[in-house]
Amino acid sequence: MTRPTCYSGPAGSGKTTGLVEYYKKLVNREVKSSRILVLVMNRTQINKWRSELQFEKNGPIYIMTFFGWVQKELTRFWPLVDAKLSNGRQSSAPLFMTIETCHYLVELLMEKAAPGLEEVVSPPHRLAAQVMDNIDKSAVNGVPILEAARHLQGAFPGDEVRERNFSIIHKIISQFYHICLENRVFNYGMAVELYLYYLLEDHFYQDYVSGEFDYFLVDNLEETRPAAQYFIRWFMDKTKETLMAFTEDGGHARFFGADPDGARELMSLCRTYKIKESFTCTSNMLEWSGVLAENITGSLHSSISPGHSINTINAELRSEMISDTAREISRLVNEGISPYRIAVIAPHIDKVLEYALEMELRGENIGIVNFTRSKRLIDEPYAVVLITLAILAHPEWGLRLRKSDLHESMCHLLQLDPVRSSLLVSNCVSLKKPELLPLDDITRRRCGYYAGESYDKLIDWLNNYCQKDSLPVDAFLQKAFADLIVPLIPGTEQVNACRQILKSASRFCEFSKVAGDAILKLDNSETPLQIGKMFIDMVLKGTISAERLEGNEIPEDAVILATPYAFLLSQRDADYQFWLDVYSSGWFPGDAKELSNPHVFSRQWNGGTWSDGQDVLLKKYNCACTVRALARKIKKGLVLAASNYNTRGFEQEGPLLEHILNVSGGDRIGDQ
């Protein structure tokens, strides 16, 4: 066993490439891939690694996230863990909840407790998300889940309102914990806790896993949580060789529990090789970005040339800013810049921005690809079609159709233009029941023969289904997808949205079979559970997200649209970046919420009192880290776009542009 090695450098310095090349060398030396374990940050990284590792003959390739490893090991060695759990039913394997299922269960608990909470303004589903954060952040930071609420309360001594609120949160977390334990269903935080406290401490497991791998590679060490770092520290002593990569300007997943300081402690145990160069930006931009970050945090006040062009777009209204941005993008494309080498980055990607920019660029035959990390399934057109069909086929659920959803569904299912779809919905649909009515002659003539025939077939399909016993919601959605959507030959993006909703429905049904009695008690229902209704209701509330499938190629005629975090996690660079809404306070995101605060769980927390001053400092730190990393992925130029007023008409006064002007000097920045 040799001393672990760590490569440290800025983003784009070739660290991941180096790890991949080392993996290839091992295989070329006839080391079996099954003897190599690789831990990476997310699904994007997994896809990236696998695309690079194409071998004609070899064994299984183990490239996974830490949570993927936890799930795999808990499932494989479940009898060791199950025997140690004090109560509940014994099971042959654990069931892992999706985020949506976990959210649903916490929200049921929250709805009962919400009337007792004081001075909170968020609705129950948002408060449920905060409780989920507390569960997960405590677990990954080594704080017992059942101590999470008390740990938070310790940051606000003497605050009686918070004390009462956190007492309620403690009760909710305890109920959630015991329901999961009794039914052997686990969310992210509980799975991590079970692995660290029960499995990793088991001597049989330790002996077995210690001899399973010879080589251990860890990418993006700076984005790992303390729980993962604990495992890494233990495991790197069990292998012949360990190699790790640390990105000095990373740590963007702090809100999700990442601990760059803890990663640096691991680095101190390694032979560390520092890399100074970056392949994604020039040395000038590398230095400029560092000075900008220090200016934002207030630790340095000086100016320096970025070495690239920095231009500004100033507008009174946000709509004008978007139009000017589109014109500047068109100019760059006409000068020979490929659209996919242009990234438009804004702290919040709303529908107004996406739609307006898309319309402005369409005339120039330039598309956009939205990289926003997660979107609601209900915002995906073909997911809306499936949900609409489910409501129409199950009137006993008592769910009401939204006219806009039905209008959109008819456009896709019957391949109608918006005018004919609107006519059809207005004349032939009962929204209250809900029900599709027979088509009258006038409407049939106005919509066209083909549309009328397609509409009749849709009614026949629904009638045939309703005459039989109802299917479980996952089976119904699968049938609707196969019978009605597949024949339309949908595109990849639409198929991905459908697959996501089918997967979520399947996992929700699986969970309800195991924990149905507990849900029934919480729901105060005396009738059999309507699992389908519950699932569809979750989608309509926006609870279920459709996470964009990663690893897809970007069309060469499309620019990237993303939030800062989404762009950084995509691990791409760009020739030109547009930073939009630079007057927005969204560039200075805060992590503390009404009932959650990830920093109180971190190992750097000194156990004192949380204050507004600390919140302000963390917002500056978050902004500094983000813009520094973004700037280090610019090859040719940066455009800063600002509007005095946001979409709602409120004036914006965020200080980001002022910091950039201070660092760059006004003579180095031009107006468009």
C-alpha positions as CSV (number, residue, x, y, z in Angstrom):
1,M,0.0,0.0,0.0
2,T,1.4,3.4,-1.0
3,R,0.6,6.8,0.4
4,P,-2.6,8.2,-1.3
5,T,-2.1,10.8,-4.1
6,C,-4.1,13.9,-4.6
7,Y,-4.1,16.2,-7.7
8,S,-5.2,19.8,-6.8
9,G,-5.9,22.6,-9.2
10,P,-8.5,24.9,-10.7
11,A,-11.4,23.7,-12.8
12,G,-10.4,22.7,-16.2
13,S,-6.9,21.8,-15.3
14,G,-7.1,18.2,-16.5
15,K,-7.5,16.4,-13.2
16,T,-10.4,14.2,-14.2
17,T,-8.7,13.4,-17.5
18,G,-5.6,12.3,-15.5
19,L,-7.7,10.0,-13.4
20,V,-9.4,8.5,-16.4
21,E,-6.0,7.9,-18.1
22,Y,-4.7,6.3,-15.0
23,Y,-7.7,3.9,-15.0
24,K,-6.9,3.0,-18.6
25,K,-3.3,2.3,-17.7
26,L,-4.4,0.0,-14.9
27,V,-6.6,-2.0,-17.3
28,N,-3.8,-2.1,-19.9
29,R,-1.6,-3.6,-17.2
30,E,-4.3,-6.3,-17.0
31,V,-5.8,-5.1,-13.7
32,K,-9.4,-6.2,-13.7
33,S,-11.9,-3.3,-13.7
34,S,-13.8,-5.1,-11.0
35,R,-10.8,-4.4,-8.7
36,I,-11.1,-0.6,-9.2
37,L,-13.7,1.5,-7.4
38,V,-14.4,5.1,-8.6
39,L,-16.4,7.6,-6.6
40,V,-17.7,10.6,-8.5
41,M,-20.0,13.5,-7.8
42,N,-23.2,12.9,-9.8
43,R,-24.8,11.2,-12.8
44,T,-23.1,13.6,-15.2
45,Q,-19.7,12.4,-14.0
46,I,-20.7,8.8,-14.3
47,N,-21.8,9.3,-17.9
48,K,-18.6,11.2,-18.6
49,W,-16.4,8.4,-17.2
50,R,-18.2,5.6,-18.8
51,S,-18.0,7.3,-22.2
52,E,-14.2,7.4,-21.8
53,L,-13.9,3.8,-20.7
54,Q,-14.7,1.6,-23.6
55,F,-12.9,-1.7,-23.4
56,E,-13.4,-4.7,-25.6
57,K,-13.0,-7.2,-22.9
58,N,-13.1,-6.6,-19.2
59,G,-15.3,-7.1,-16.1
60,P,-17.9,-4.9,-14.5
61,I,-17.0,-1.2,-14.1
62,Y,-17.7,0.3,-10.7
63,I,-18.2,4.1,-11.1
64,M,-20.8,5.5,-8.8
65,T,-21.8,8.3,-6.4
66,F,-21.4,7.7,-2.7
67,F,-25.1,7.3,-2.3
68,G,-25.1,4.8,-5.2
69,W,-22.4,2.9,-3.2
70,V,-24.5,3.1,0.0
71,Q,-27.6,1.7,-1.8
72,K,-25.6,-1.1,-3.4
73,E,-23.9,-2.2,-0.2
74,L,-27.0,-2.0,2.0
75,T,-28.9,-4.1,-0.5
76,R,-26.1,-6.6,-0.8
77,F,-25.5,-7.0,3.0
78,W,-29.0,-6.2,4.2
79,P,-29.3,-9.2,6.5
80,L,-26.4,-7.8,8.6
81,V,-28.2,-4.5,9.0
82,D,-31.7,-5.9,9.4
83,A,-30.7,-8.1,12.3
84,K,-29.5,-5.1,14.2
85,L,-32.6,-2.9,13.8
86,S,-34.7,-3.0,16.9
87,N,-38.3,-2.9,15.6
88,G,-40.5,-3.3,12.6
89,R,-40.9,-6.1,10.0
90,Q,-37.9,-8.0,8.8
91,S,-37.4,-7.8,5.1
92,S,-35.4,-9.5,2.4
93,A,-34.2,-6.2,1.1
94,P,-34.5,-2.5,1.9
95,L,-36.7,-0.2,-0.2
96,F,-35.2,3.2,-1.0
97,M,-37.6,6.1,-1.4
98,T,-37.4,8.6,-4.3
99,I,-37.3,12.2,-3.3
100,E,-40.9,12.6,-4.4
101,T,-42.1,9.7,-2.2
102,C,-40.2,11.0,0.8
103,H,-41.6,14.5,0.2
104,Y,-45.1,13.1,0.1
105,L,-44.7,11.3,3.4
106,V,-43.2,14.3,5.1
107,E,-45.9,16.6,3.7
108,L,-48.6,14.3,5.2
109,L,-46.9,14.7,8.6
110,M,-46.4,18.4,8.0
111,E,-50.0,19.1,7.1
112,K,-51.1,17.8,10.5
113,A,-48.5,19.8,12.4
114,A,-48.5,23.1,10.3
115,P,-51.3,24.8,12.4
116,G,-49.0,24.7,15.4
117,L,-46.1,26.4,13.7
118,E,-45.7,30.1,14.4
119,E,-44.4,32.9,12.2
120,V,-43.9,30.8,9.1
121,V,-45.2,31.9,5.7
122,S,-44.2,29.0,3.4
123,P,-47.0,26.5,2.5
124,P,-46.8,22.9,3.9
125,H,-45.1,21.4,0.8
126,R,-42.2,23.9,1.0
127,L,-41.9,23.4,4.8
128,A,-41.8,19.7,4.1
129,A,-38.8,20.2,1.8
130,Q,-37.1,22.1,4.6
131,V,-37.7,19.2,7.0
132,M,-36.3,16.8,4.4
133,D,-33.2,19.0,4.2
134,N,-32.8,18.8,8.0
135,I,-33.0,15.0,7.8
136,D,-30.4,14.6,5.1
137,K,-28.0,17.4,6.2
138,S,-27.8,16.0,9.7
139,A,-27.1,12.5,8.4
140,V,-24.4,13.4,6.0
141,N,-22.7,15.6,8.6
142,G,-22.7,12.9,11.3
143,V,-25.4,14.4,13.4
144,P,-28.0,11.7,14.4
145,I,-31.2,12.3,12.5
146,L,-33.3,12.2,15.7
147,E,-31.1,15.1,17.1
148,A,-31.5,17.3,14.0
149,A,-34.2,19.6,15.4
150,R,-32.5,20.1,18.7
151,H,-29.2,20.8,16.9
152,L,-30.9,23.6,15.0
153,Q,-32.5,25.0,18.1
154,G,-29.1,25.3,19.7
155,A,-28.3,28.0,17.1
156,F,-31.1,30.2,18.4
157,P,-30.9,30.2,22.2
158,G,-33.6,32.2,23.9
159,D,-35.9,32.3,20.8
160,E,-39.1,31.0,22.2
161,V,-41.0,30.9,18.9
162,R,-38.2,28.9,17.2
163,E,-38.0,26.6,20.3
164,R,-41.7,25.7,19.9
165,N,-41.4,25.3,16.1
166,F,-38.4,23.1,16.4
167,S,-40.2,21.0,19.0
168,I,-42.9,20.3,16.4
169,I,-40.2,19.6,13.7
170,H,-38.6,17.1,16.1
171,K,-41.9,15.3,16.5
172,I,-42.4,15.2,12.7
173,I,-38.8,13.9,12.1
174,S,-39.4,11.2,14.8
175,Q,-42.6,10.1,13.3
176,F,-41.0,9.9,9.8
177,Y,-38.0,8.1,11.2
178,H,-40.1,5.4,12.9
179,I,-42.5,4.9,10.0
180,C,-39.5,4.3,7.7
181,L,-37.8,2.0,10.2
182,E,-40.9,-0.1,10.9
183,N,-41.6,-0.5,7.2
184,R,-37.9,-0.8,6.1
185,V,-38.2,2.0,3.6
186,F,-35.4,4.6,3.7
187,N,-34.7,8.0,2.2
188,Y,-31.2,9.4,1.5
189,G,-30.4,10.5,5.0
190,M,-31.5,7.3,6.7
191,A,-29.7,5.1,4.2
192,V,-26.5,7.0,4.9
193,E,-27.0,6.7,8.7
194,L,-27.7,3.0,8.4
195,Y,-24.6,2.4,6.3
196,L,-22.2,4.4,8.6
197,Y,-23.6,3.3,12.0
198,Y,-24.6,-0.3,11.3
199,L,-22.8,-1.7,8.2
200,L,-19.5,0.1,8.1
201,E,-19.0,-0.8,11.8
202,D,-19.6,-4.5,11.2
203,H,-16.3,-6.5,11.3
204,F,-17.5,-9.1,8.8
205,Y,-18.4,-6.4,6.3
206,Q,-15.1,-4.6,6.9
207,D,-13.1,-7.7,6.3
208,Y,-15.0,-8.6,3.1
209,V,-14.9,-5.1,1.5
210,S,-11.2,-4.6,2.5
211,G,-10.2,-7.3,0.1
212,E,-12.6,-6.5,-2.7
213,F,-10.8,-3.6,-4.4
214,D,-7.1,-2.9,-5.1
215,Y,-7.4,0.7,-6.5
216,F,-9.6,3.6,-5.3
217,L,-10.2,6.8,-7.4
218,V,-12.1,9.8,-6.1
219,D,-13.1,12.6,-8.4
220,N,-14.3,16.1,-7.2
221,L,-13.2,15.5,-3.6
222,E,-14.2,19.1,-2.7
223,E,-17.9,18.2,-3.4
224,T,-18.0,15.3,-1.0
225,R,-20.0,15.3,2.2
226,P,-18.5,14.4,5.6
227,A,-20.2,11.0,5.5
228,A,-18.5,10.2,2.2
229,Q,-15.2,11.6,3.5
230,Y,-15.4,9.3,6.5
231,F,-15.8,6.3,4.2
232,I,-13.0,7.6,1.9
233,R,-10.6,8.0,4.9
234,W,-11.4,4.4,6.0
235,F,-11.3,2.8,2.6
236,M,-8.1,4.5,1.2
237,D,-6.1,2.5,3.8
238,K,-7.5,-0.8,2.5
239,T,-6.3,-0.5,-1.1
240,K,-3.0,-0.7,-2.9
241,E,-3.3,2.8,-4.3
242,T,-5.7,5.7,-3.9
243,L,-5.8,8.7,-6.3
244,M,-8.0,11.7,-5.7
245,A,-8.7,15.0,-7.5
246,F,-9.5,18.3,-5.7
247,T,-10.8,21.4,-7.5
248,E,-9.6,24.5,-5.7
249,D,-12.4,26.7,-6.9
250,G,-15.1,24.1,-6.3
251,G,-17.3,23.4,-3.3
252,H,-20.5,24.5,-5.0
253,A,-22.6,21.7,-3.3
254,R,-22.2,23.3,0.2
255,F,-26.0,23.7,0.3
256,F,-26.3,19.9,-0.2
257,G,-23.8,19.2,2.5
258,A,-20.4,19.4,0.7
259,D,-17.5,20.0,3.0
260,P,-14.4,21.4,1.1
261,D,-12.6,22.0,4.4
262,G,-13.0,18.4,5.4
263,A,-11.7,17.5,1.9
264,R,-8.6,19.6,2.5
265,E,-8.0,17.6,5.7
266,L,-8.0,14.4,3.6
267,M,-5.6,16.1,1.2
268,S,-3.2,16.6,4.1
269,L,-2.8,12.8,4.3
270,C,-1.8,12.6,0.7
271,R,1.1,13.3,-1.6
272,T,-0.4,16.4,-3.2
273,Y,0.6,17.7,-6.7
274,K,-0.6,21.2,-7.5
275,I,-1.6,22.1,-11.0
276,K,-1.6,25.8,-11.9
277,E,-2.7,25.8,-15.5
278,S,-6.3,25.6,-16.8
279,F,-7.5,24.4,-20.2
280,T,-10.8,26.3,-19.9
281,C,-9.5,29.8,-19.5
282,T,-6.4,32.0,-19.9
283,S,-4.0,32.8,-17.1
284,N,-5.3,36.4,-17.0
285,M,-8.9,35.2,-16.5
286,L,-7.7,32.7,-13.9
287,E,-6.1,35.5,-11.9
288,W,-9.0,38.0,-12.5
289,S,-11.6,35.6,-11.3
290,G,-9.7,35.1,-8.0
291,V,-9.4,38.9,-7.5
292,L,-13.1,39.3,-8.2
293,A,-14.0,36.6,-5.6
294,E,-11.9,38.3,-3.0
295,N,-13.5,41.7,-3.9
296,I,-17.0,40.3,-3.3
297,T,-16.1,38.9,0.1
298,G,-14.4,42.1,1.0
299,S,-10.9,40.6,1.6
300,L,-9.2,42.4,-1.3
301,H,-9.8,45.7,-3.2
302,S,-7.7,46.0,-6.4
303,S,-8.2,45.9,-10.1
304,I,-6.7,43.7,-12.8
305,S,-7.2,43.1,-16.5
306,P,-9.3,40.0,-17.3
307,G,-7.5,39.4,-20.6
308,H,-10.9,39.0,-22.3
309,S,-13.5,41.4,-23.6
310,I,-16.2,42.2,-21.0
311,N,-19.2,44.0,-22.4
312,T,-22.4,45.2,-20.7
313,I,-26.0,45.4,-21.8
314,N,-28.0,47.9,-19.8
315,A,-31.8,48.1,-20.1
316,E,-34.6,49.7,-18.2
317,L,-36.9,46.7,-18.5
318,R,-36.1,42.9,-18.3
319,S,-37.9,42.3,-21.7
320,E,-35.5,44.9,-23.3
321,M,-32.5,43.1,-21.7
322,I,-33.6,39.8,-23.1
323,S,-34.0,41.3,-26.6
324,D,-30.6,42.9,-26.5
325,T,-29.1,39.7,-25.3
326,A,-30.6,37.8,-28.2
327,R,-29.3,40.4,-30.7
328,E,-25.8,40.1,-29.2
329,I,-25.9,36.3,-29.4
330,S,-27.0,36.6,-33.1
331,R,-24.1,38.9,-33.8
332,L,-21.6,36.5,-32.3
333,V,-23.1,33.6,-34.3
334,N,-22.9,35.6,-37.5
335,E,-19.2,36.2,-36.7
336,G,-18.6,32.5,-36.6
337,I,-19.1,31.5,-33.0
338,S,-21.0,28.2,-32.7
339,P,-24.2,28.6,-30.7
340,Y,-23.4,25.6,-28.5
341,R,-20.2,27.4,-27.4
342,I,-22.4,30.2,-25.9
343,A,-23.9,29.9,-22.4
344,V,-26.6,32.2,-21.1
345,I,-26.5,32.1,-17.3
346,A,-29.1,33.6,-14.9
347,P,-29.7,33.0,-11.2
348,H,-33.3,32.0,-11.9
349,I,-34.6,30.5,-15.2
350,D,-38.3,31.4,-15.3
351,K,-40.7,30.7,-18.1
352,V,-40.7,34.3,-19.2
353,L,-36.9,34.3,-19.8
354,E,-36.9,30.9,-21.5
355,Y,-39.9,31.7,-23.8
356,A,-38.8,35.2,-24.7
357,L,-35.2,34.2,-25.5
358,E,-36.4,31.3,-27.5
359,M,-38.8,33.5,-29.6
360,E,-36.1,36.1,-30.2
361,L,-33.5,33.6,-31.4
362,R,-35.9,31.5,-33.5
363,G,-35.9,34.0,-36.3
364,E,-32.1,33.6,-36.5
365,N,-32.5,29.8,-36.6
366,I,-30.8,29.5,-33.2
367,G,-32.3,27.2,-30.6
368,I,-31.8,27.0,-26.8
369,V,-31.2,24.0,-24.5
370,N,-32.3,24.6,-20.9
371,F,-29.7,23.1,-18.6
372,T,-31.7,24.0,-15.4
373,R,-31.0,21.0,-13.2
374,S,-34.5,20.1,-12.4
375,K,-38.0,21.1,-13.6
376,R,-41.4,20.1,-12.5
377,L,-42.9,17.2,-14.4
378,I,-46.1,19.2,-14.8
379,D,-44.1,21.6,-16.9
380,E,-43.2,18.9,-19.4
381,P,-45.8,18.7,-22.3
382,Y,-46.0,14.9,-22.7
383,A,-46.1,14.4,-18.9
384,V,-49.1,16.8,-18.9
385,V,-50.7,14.5,-21.6
386,L,-50.2,11.4,-19.3
387,I,-51.6,13.2,-16.3
388,T,-54.6,14.5,-18.3
389,L,-55.4,11.0,-19.5
390,A,-55.2,9.6,-16.0
391,I,-57.7,12.1,-14.7
392,L,-60.1,11.5,-17.6
393,A,-59.9,7.7,-17.2
394,H,-60.5,7.9,-13.4
395,P,-63.4,10.2,-12.7
396,E,-63.9,8.5,-9.3
397,W,-60.8,10.3,-8.1
398,G,-62.6,13.6,-8.1
399,L,-59.7,15.5,-9.5
400,R,-60.5,18.5,-11.7
401,L,-58.9,19.1,-15.0
402,R,-57.2,22.4,-15.8
403,K,-58.3,23.9,-19.1
404,S,-54.8,24.8,-20.0
405,D,-53.6,21.2,-19.5
406,L,-56.4,19.8,-21.5
407,H,-55.8,22.3,-24.3
408,E,-52.1,21.3,-24.4
409,S,-52.9,17.6,-24.3
410,M,-55.3,17.9,-27.3
411,C,-52.6,19.7,-29.3
412,H,-50.3,16.8,-28.9
413,L,-52.6,13.8,-28.8
414,L,-54.7,14.9,-31.9
415,Q,-51.8,17.0,-33.5
416,L,-54.0,20.1,-33.6
417,D,-52.9,23.7,-33.9
418,P,-53.8,25.9,-30.8
419,V,-56.9,27.4,-32.5
420,R,-58.6,24.1,-33.2
421,S,-57.5,22.7,-29.9
422,S,-59.1,25.6,-28.1
423,L,-62.3,25.2,-30.1
424,L,-62.4,21.5,-29.3
425,V,-61.9,22.0,-25.5
426,S,-64.5,24.8,-25.4
427,N,-67.2,22.8,-27.1
428,C,-66.7,19.1,-26.3
429,V,-65.2,18.7,-22.8
430,S,-66.7,18.8,-19.4
431,L,-64.0,19.9,-17.0
432,K,-66.1,19.4,-13.8
433,K,-66.8,15.7,-14.2
434,P,-64.3,15.4,-16.0
435,E,-65.3,13.8,-19.3
436,L,-64.9,14.0,-23.1
437,L,-68.3,14.6,-24.8
438,P,-69.2,13.4,-28.3
439,L,-68.2,15.7,-31.1
440,D,-71.1,17.7,-32.7
441,D,-71.2,18.2,-36.5
442,I,-70.3,21.9,-36.4
443,T,-67.2,21.4,-34.3
444,R,-66.2,18.4,-36.3
445,R,-66.3,20.4,-39.6
446,R,-64.4,23.3,-38.0
447,C,-61.7,21.0,-36.5
448,G,-61.3,18.9,-39.7
449,Y,-62.0,15.3,-40.6
450,Y,-58.6,13.9,-39.3
451,A,-59.0,15.7,-36.0
452,G,-62.5,14.4,-35.6
453,E,-61.5,10.8,-36.3
454,S,-58.6,11.0,-33.9
455,Y,-60.9,12.5,-31.2
456,D,-63.4,9.6,-31.7
457,K,-60.6,7.1,-31.3
458,L,-59.5,8.8,-28.0
459,I,-63.0,8.6,-26.6
460,D,-63.2,4.9,-27.6
461,W,-59.9,4.2,-25.9
462,L,-61.1,5.9,-22.6
463,N,-64.5,4.1,-22.7
464,N,-62.9,0.7,-23.2
465,Y,-60.6,1.3,-20.3
466,C,-63.4,2.6,-18.0
467,Q,-65.5,-0.6,-18.7
468,K,-62.8,-2.7,-17.1
469,D,-61.3,-2.9,-13.7
470,S,-58.9,0.0,-13.0
471,L,-55.2,-0.6,-13.3
472,P,-52.6,0.6,-10.7
473,V,-51.5,4.0,-11.7
474,D,-48.1,2.9,-12.9
475,A,-49.6,0.2,-15.2
476,F,-52.2,2.7,-16.5
477,L,-49.5,5.3,-17.4
478,Q,-47.5,2.6,-19.1
479,K,-50.5,1.6,-21.1
480,A,-51.4,5.2,-22.1
481,F,-47.8,5.8,-23.1
482,A,-47.6,2.6,-25.3
483,D,-51.1,3.0,-26.8
484,L,-51.4,6.8,-27.4
485,I,-48.0,8.5,-27.2
486,V,-45.6,6.1,-28.8
487,P,-47.6,6.1,-32.1
488,L,-47.0,9.9,-32.2
489,I,-43.2,9.2,-32.5
490,P,-42.3,11.7,-29.8
491,G,-38.8,13.2,-29.6
492,T,-36.1,12.2,-27.1
493,E,-36.9,15.0,-24.6
494,Q,-40.6,14.0,-24.6
495,V,-39.8,10.3,-24.2
496,N,-37.4,11.1,-21.3
497,A,-40.2,13.0,-19.5
498,C,-42.6,10.1,-19.9
499,R,-40.0,7.6,-18.6
500,Q,-39.4,9.8,-15.6
501,I,-43.1,9.9,-14.7
502,L,-43.4,6.1,-15.3
503,K,-40.5,5.5,-13.0
504,S,-41.8,7.8,-10.3
505,A,-45.2,6.2,-10.4
506,S,-43.7,2.7,-10.2
507,R,-41.6,3.6,-7.1
508,F,-44.6,5.4,-5.5
509,C,-46.7,2.3,-5.9
510,E,-43.9,0.1,-4.5
511,F,-43.7,2.4,-1.5
512,S,-47.5,2.4,-0.9
513,K,-47.6,-1.4,-0.8
514,V,-45.1,-1.5,2.0
515,A,-46.2,1.6,4.0
516,G,-49.9,1.8,3.1
517,D,-51.2,1.3,6.6
518,A,-49.0,4.2,7.9
519,I,-50.2,6.4,5.1
520,L,-53.9,5.5,5.8
521,K,-53.5,6.6,9.4
522,L,-51.9,9.9,8.5
523,D,-54.5,10.5,5.8
524,N,-57.4,10.0,8.2
525,S,-59.1,7.9,5.5
526,E,-61.6,5.1,6.2
527,T,-61.7,4.0,2.6
528,P,-59.1,2.0,0.7
529,L,-56.1,4.1,-0.4
530,Q,-56.5,5.7,-3.8
531,I,-52.8,5.4,-4.7
532,G,-53.3,6.7,-8.2
533,K,-55.1,9.8,-7.0
534,M,-52.4,10.5,-4.5
535,F,-49.7,10.2,-7.1
536,I,-51.4,12.4,-9.7
537,D,-52.2,14.9,-7.0
538,M,-48.4,15.0,-6.2
539,V,-47.6,15.8,-9.8
540,L,-50.2,18.5,-10.0
541,K,-48.7,20.2,-6.9
542,G,-45.4,20.2,-8.6
543,T,-43.9,17.9,-6.0
544,I,-42.4,15.5,-8.5
545,S,-39.5,16.8,-10.5
546,A,-38.3,15.7,-14.0
547,E,-34.6,15.8,-13.8
548,R,-33.1,16.4,-17.2
549,L,-31.4,13.2,-18.3
550,E,-27.7,14.0,-18.4
551,G,-25.1,13.2,-21.0
552,N,-27.2,14.2,-24.1
553,E,-25.4,16.0,-26.8
554,I,-26.1,19.7,-27.3
555,P,-27.2,20.5,-30.9
556,E,-24.7,22.8,-32.6
557,D,-27.4,25.3,-33.5
558,A,-28.5,25.8,-29.8
559,V,-27.1,27.9,-27.0
560,I,-27.1,26.8,-23.4
561,L,-29.5,28.3,-20.9
562,A,-28.7,27.5,-17.3
563,T,-28.5,28.6,-13.7
564,P,-24.9,29.0,-12.4
565,Y,-25.1,25.8,-10.4
566,A,-26.6,23.8,-13.3
567,F,-23.9,25.0,-15.7
568,L,-21.1,24.3,-13.3
569,L,-22.4,20.8,-12.6
570,S,-22.5,20.1,-16.4
571,Q,-18.7,20.4,-16.4
572,R,-18.7,22.4,-19.6
573,D,-16.9,25.5,-20.7
574,A,-17.9,28.1,-23.2
575,D,-16.3,30.6,-25.6
576,Y,-18.8,33.3,-24.5
577,Q,-20.9,33.5,-21.3
578,F,-23.8,35.9,-20.8
579,W,-24.5,36.7,-17.1
580,L,-28.1,37.9,-17.0
581,D,-29.9,39.9,-14.3
582,V,-26.6,41.0,-12.8
583,Y,-28.6,43.5,-10.6
584,S,-30.5,40.6,-9.1
585,S,-29.9,39.6,-5.5
586,G,-30.3,36.0,-6.8
587,W,-26.5,36.1,-7.5
588,F,-26.1,36.2,-3.7
589,P,-28.2,33.1,-2.7
590,G,-28.9,32.4,1.0
591,D,-29.0,28.9,2.3
592,A,-30.9,29.5,5.6
593,K,-34.6,29.0,5.5
594,E,-37.4,29.3,8.1
595,L,-37.0,25.8,9.5
596,S,-33.7,24.7,8.1
597,N,-30.1,25.8,7.9
598,P,-27.4,23.5,6.4
599,H,-24.5,25.5,8.0
600,V,-25.6,24.7,11.5
601,F,-25.0,21.0,10.8
602,S,-21.5,21.5,9.2
603,R,-18.4,20.5,11.1
604,Q,-17.2,24.1,10.9
605,W,-20.1,25.3,13.0
606,N,-18.8,26.5,16.3
607,G,-22.0,25.9,18.2
608,G,-22.7,29.6,18.7
609,T,-25.7,31.7,17.8
610,W,-26.8,32.1,14.1
611,S,-27.0,35.8,13.2
612,D,-28.1,37.9,10.2
613,G,-24.4,39.0,9.9
614,Q,-23.4,35.4,9.3
615,D,-26.1,35.0,6.7
616,V,-24.8,38.1,4.8
617,L,-21.3,36.8,4.8
618,L,-22.4,33.4,3.5
619,K,-24.3,35.0,0.7
620,K,-21.2,36.9,-0.3
621,Y,-19.1,33.7,-0.1
622,N,-21.6,31.8,-2.2
623,C,-21.6,34.5,-4.9
624,A,-17.8,34.7,-4.8
625,C,-17.3,31.0,-5.3
626,T,-19.9,30.8,-8.1
627,V,-18.7,33.7,-10.3
628,R,-15.0,32.7,-9.8
629,A,-15.8,29.2,-11.1
630,L,-18.0,30.5,-14.0
631,A,-15.3,32.9,-15.1
632,R,-12.8,30.1,-15.2
633,K,-14.9,28.4,-17.9
634,I,-14.7,31.4,-20.3
635,K,-12.5,31.0,-23.4
636,K,-13.1,34.3,-25.2
637,G,-15.5,36.8,-23.6
638,L,-18.1,37.8,-21.1
639,V,-21.3,39.8,-21.5
640,L,-23.0,41.3,-18.5
641,A,-26.8,41.9,-19.0
642,A,-28.7,44.1,-16.5
643,S,-32.2,45.6,-16.2
644,N,-33.3,48.1,-13.6
645,Y,-36.6,46.4,-13.1
646,N,-37.4,42.7,-12.9
647,T,-40.3,40.9,-14.5
648,R,-42.7,41.9,-11.7
649,G,-41.7,45.5,-12.0
650,F,-39.6,45.8,-8.9
651,E,-36.4,47.7,-9.0
652,Q,-33.2,45.6,-8.7
653,E,-30.1,46.8,-6.8
654,G,-27.8,43.8,-6.5
655,P,-24.1,44.7,-6.2
656,L,-22.5,42.1,-8.6
657,L,-22.0,44.5,-11.5
658,E,-20.4,47.0,-9.2
659,H,-17.9,44.4,-7.9
660,I,-17.0,43.5,-11.5
661,L,-16.5,47.2,-12.4
662,N,-14.3,47.7,-9.4
663,V,-12.1,44.8,-10.3
664,S,-11.9,45.4,-14.0
665,G,-11.8,49.2,-14.2
666,G,-14.4,51.0,-16.2
667,D,-12.0,51.5,-19.2
668,R,-11.9,47.8,-19.7
669,I,-15.7,47.3,-20.0
670,G,-17.7,48.3,-23.0
671,D,-21.4,48.8,-23.6
672,Q,-23.3,47.0,-26.3
